[in-house]
């Protein structure tokens, strides 16, 4: 792209001469005879290099650089100064000027061209670093987004797995409860439902059946919404507290272990997902 240069000097003849010389080198050149006029140009146009005299009415070159750098932090500023303004030139460099040229010696020919090329190289390097930084930040944003997505997927899968484990455990507890109840007392599941008072009985033409309890004997029949895990747990404890006629410690211990595992699963965060 064609580099844009803003020349600022209240010496009109010098301004026109420099403009002609720089345009001959294929730069896009803007001119201003005061700092105020320069700021108007800067408000509308992004400039690459600012060449400004130090001594000017109203707004000095130092103040112009300070205000211009606020508009465009990457702006490369070069001071045009006389021999008696060296201290001021040093101050200007503290505000962001990268070089100074002494008038009239350094503003002609190769010295001016070398200063401009040096400024453009520095600007190119700054923009390159900024572009890489932007790409790095964008890459980091994408990585963070992917990481958040993966975390969300893993958490969802972990939650689903906990739900599946809980449903499996509900079935295990219910089947062990029925098994131990029958072995220890000789009674059937309809009697367990009736005696425990936990499960209702559904009346049919040929009698009664614990229809709701039966749903918890297989994973695929357990309700997906609001399963009665507390009732399953209560059923297991009800069976354990019975006075067995025929002790079966092995099955009893399996039921105790299954109830402990069920209690652990119920206390996990996945429980909220089961209830909604």
LINQUI-V818036 format. One record per backbone hydrogen bond with DSSP energy under -0.5 kcal/mol. CO is the residue of the C=O (numbers start at 1). NH is the residue of the N-H. E is the energy in kcal/mol with one decimal. If there is no record, write none. Layout:
CO_NH_E / CO_NH_E
//
This chain:
3_5_-0.5 / 3_28_-2.8 / 4_48_-1.8 / 4_49_-2.1 / 5_7_-0.6 / 5_30_-3.1 / 6_51_-2.9 / 7_32_-2.2 / 8_53_-2.3 / 10_12_-1.0 / 11_15_-2.3 / 12_16_-2.5 / 13_17_-2.1 / 14_18_-2.6 / 15_19_-2.2 / 16_20_-2.3 / 17_21_-2.1 / 18_22_-2.6 / 19_23_-2.4 / 20_24_-1.5 / 21_25_-0.5 / 22_25_-0.8 / 22_27_-1.7 / 23_26_-1.8 / 27_29_-0.7 / 28_5_-3.1 / 30_7_-3.3 / 32_9_-1.9 / 34_38_-2.0 / 35_39_-2.2 / 36_40_-1.4 / 37_41_-1.7 / 38_42_-2.5 / 39_43_-1.7 / 40_44_-0.7 / 41_44_-1.1 / 41_45_-1.9 / 45_47_-0.7 / 48_76_-2.2 / 49_6_-2.8 / 49_51_-0.5 / 50_52_-0.6 / 50_78_-3.4 / 51_8_-2.7 / 52_80_-3.0 / 54_56_-0.9 / 54_61_-2.8 / 57_35_-0.6 / 57_59_-2.6 / 58_60_-0.5 / 60_64_-2.3 / 61_65_-2.3 / 62_66_-2.3 / 63_67_-2.5 / 64_68_-2.8 / 65_69_-2.7 / 66_70_-1.0 / 67_71_-1.2 / 68_72_-2.7 / 72_75_-2.1 / 75_77_-0.6 / 76_50_-3.1 / 77_98_-2.9 / 77_99_-0.9 / 78_52_-2.3 / 79_81_-0.6 / 79_101_-3.5 / 80_54_-1.4 / 81_103_-3.0 / 82_85_-1.6 / 83_86_-0.7 / 85_89_-2.1 / 86_90_-2.0 / 87_91_-1.9 / 88_92_-2.4 / 89_93_-1.6 / 90_94_-1.2 / 91_94_-0.5 / 91_95_-1.0 / 92_97_-2.0 / 93_96_-0.8 / 96_77_-0.6 / 99_79_-2.5 / 101_81_-2.9 / 102_106_-3.2 / 104_107_-0.7 / 105_108_-0.5 / 108_111_-0.9 / 109_113_-1.8 / 110_114_-2.7 / 111_115_-2.1 / 112_116_-2.2 / 113_117_-2.6 / 114_118_-2.3 / 115_119_-2.0 / 116_120_-2.5 / 117_121_-2.3 / 118_122_-2.1 / 119_123_-2.4 / 120_124_-2.6 / 121_125_-2.3 / 122_126_-2.5 / 123_127_-2.6 / 124_128_-2.2 / 125_129_-2.6 / 126_130_-2.6 / 127_131_-2.5 / 128_132_-2.3 / 129_133_-2.5 / 130_134_-2.6 / 131_135_-2.5 / 132_136_-2.7 / 133_137_-2.8 / 134_138_-2.6 / 135_139_-2.8 / 136_140_-2.7 / 137_141_-2.3 / 138_142_-2.4 / 139_143_-2.7 / 140_144_-2.8 / 141_145_-2.5 / 142_146_-2.8 / 143_147_-2.9 / 144_148_-2.6 / 145_149_-2.3 / 146_150_-2.9 / 147_151_-2.5 / 148_152_-2.4 / 149_153_-2.6 / 150_154_-3.0 / 151_155_-2.8 / 152_156_-2.3 / 153_157_-2.8 / 154_158_-2.9 / 155_159_-2.4 / 156_160_-2.6 / 157_161_-2.5 / 158_162_-2.3 / 159_163_-2.1 / 160_164_-2.4 / 161_165_-2.6 / 162_166_-2.3 / 163_167_-2.3 / 164_168_-2.4 / 165_169_-2.2 / 166_170_-2.2 / 167_171_-1.8 / 168_172_-2.2 / 169_173_-2.8 / 170_174_-2.3 / 171_175_-2.5 / 172_176_-2.4 / 173_177_-2.5 / 174_178_-2.4 / 175_179_-2.4 / 176_180_-3.0 / 177_181_-2.5 / 178_182_-2.3 / 179_183_-2.4 / 180_184_-3.2 / 181_185_-2.2 / 181_186_-0.6 / 181_187_-0.8 / 182_186_-1.6 / 184_245_-2.7 / 184_246_-2.0 / 188_192_-1.6 / 189_193_-2.6 / 190_194_-1.7 / 191_195_-3.0 / 192_196_-2.4 / 193_197_-1.1 / 193_199_-0.6 / 202_209_-1.9 / 204_207_-1.3 / 207_204_-4.4 / 209_202_-3.1 / 209_211_-2.1 / 210_214_-2.3 / 211_215_-0.9 / 212_215_-0.8 / 213_216_-1.9 / 214_217_-1.6 / 215_218_-0.7 / 218_221_-0.9 / 218_222_-0.6 / 219_222_-1.1 / 224_226_-0.5 / 227_229_-1.8 / 228_232_-1.8 / 229_233_-2.3 / 230_234_-2.6 / 231_235_-2.1 / 232_236_-1.9 / 233_237_-2.0 / 234_238_-2.3 / 235_239_-2.1 / 236_240_-2.0 / 237_241_-1.8 / 239_242_-1.4 / 242_244_-1.0 / 248_252_-2.3 / 249_253_-2.6 / 250_254_-1.8 / 251_255_-2.2 / 252_256_-2.3 / 253_257_-2.5 / 254_258_-2.5 / 255_259_-2.4 / 256_260_-2.1 / 257_261_-2.2 / 258_262_-2.1 / 259_263_-2.5 / 260_264_-2.0 / 261_265_-2.2 / 262_266_-2.5 / 263_267_-1.4 / 265_268_-1.1 / 268_271_-1.8 / 269_272_-1.6 / 270_273_-0.7 / 270_274_-1.2 / 271_275_-1.4 / 273_276_-0.6 / 274_226_-1.2
//
